[in-house]
Amino acid sequence: MGLLEGKVAIITGAGGGLGEAYAKLFAKEGASVVVNDLGGARDGSGTGASAAAQKVVDEIVAAGGKAVANGDDVSTMAGGENILKTALDAYGQVDILVCNAGILRDKSFGNISEQDWDLVVKVHLKGTYACVLPVWKWMKDNGKGGSMVLTSSGSGLFGNFGQTNYGAAKAGIYGMVRVLAIEGRKYNIRVMCLAPGAYTRMTSDLPGRIGKEPDPMSLPENIAPGVLFMVSDLAADHSGKTLGVTSRGVGEIKMMQTKGYSPGRPYTAQDVAENAASVFFPNAEARVVG
């Protein structure tokens, strides 16, 4: 019996790359899968009329699994509603949501156009909201609960040159997870944050990777088991946490805060500077805040 036997999973951006790997592994583990993909280019232009999603569905079905395709745009409220409707029409329920869909429009900050900013934020941050909201309401109203994995990035958590738009959107997703994990407790909705590192269409030509053979451990199929863990009951005690899942392995990423300088009286900027060893890392005593 698989880890996801009898469950229904929605995966956005699952027509290739990481989403495809998640879909195939989840189906192998017993889930019925909604494979969503708009079918556009990496920069968000164009659509493929869900042909990419259908190809993944056909391969899952040929392997004995259960899946249906969906070609809706995650960045619209109607798209999010229709993705849920696809799951309910086909399988009558939803237990798992993985928000994976994304685009890139990388440029140094001074060269990012308003259009490049708006579209990246729309697909990643609003797209996560648009997909989570209807599924959240359905899980809450039906009393079943469920699990969600929302995809952030090292660019949002640590920073990366040329990805201000992407990093800002991905940092916002981390914030969503922290709040939703708190609000989801009473409804048995578990929410985790994923920061994946994989060799895909999105990353294959980034600096340092051009012309190089990928590390086999960075291939999507070797990232997917970490995400399977996150959506399964094996991770039942880990809502609100962020996992980095990369070729180097699986590890938790936490926000930290120093103990800081506590003067107990009015203080000056010079006082802060003189107590910098307590204010800043690496020498300051720290506490975990996220």
Secondary structure, DSSP 8 states (H G I E B T S, - for coil): --TTTT-EEEETT-SSHHHHHHHHHHHHTT-EEEEE-----TTS-S--TTHHHHHHHHHHHHTT-EEEEE---TTSHHHHHHHHHHHHHHHS---EEEE-------B-GGG--HHHHHHHHIIIIIHHHHHHHHHHHHHHHHT--EEEEEE--HHHHT--TTBHHHHHHHHHHHHHHHHHHHHHGGGTEEEEEEEE---STTTTTSTTTTT----GGGSHHHHHHHHHHHHSGGGTT-TT-EEEEETTEEEEE--EEE-----SS---HHHHHHTHHHHSTTTS-EEE--
